[in-house]
Amino acid sequence: MTDFLFLFRGGGSGPNPSPEDMQRSLQKWGTWIQGLAQAGKFKAGEPLDRGGKVVAGAKKLVTDGPFVESKEVVGGYLIVTAASLDDATTMSKGCPILEEGGSVEVRQIHPMQM
C-alpha cells in the first residue's frame, strides 16, 4: 500500500453560505471521511486557513498570501493509503467538494530516505 495526498481546491457553498448549507456540507465531508477511515484508508487530514505567508526566491522574500483565484486556493488536504494511483483517484471521486464545483488533486507521496 502507498500513501497519497488529496489536495482540495475551490468549491464551497458560495460567498455567504447559510448555516444550514454549511451544516449539510460538513455532514457530507464527515460521512465521506468516516467511510475512508472505516475502510482503513484514511491516515490524516485537515482544512487549511485561507491566509498565510509565501516565502519565495533566493532572497527569501516574504509576502502575505496566497492570493490566487478562489478556485485555485488549496482549502485542505487528506492523506490516504491505496494500492495504486488509480485506486486513490477512484476514492477521491467521493469527495463532496466535487459537488460544489471544486477539484481534488491526487498525488503519490514518496517517503524521504534519510
Secondary structure, 3 states (H helix, E strand, C coil): CEEEEEEEECCCCCCCCCHHHHHHHHHHHHHHHHHHHHCCCEEEEEECCCCCEEEECCCCEEEECCCCCHHHCEEEEEEEEECCHHHHHHHHCCCHHHHHCCEEEEEECCCCCC
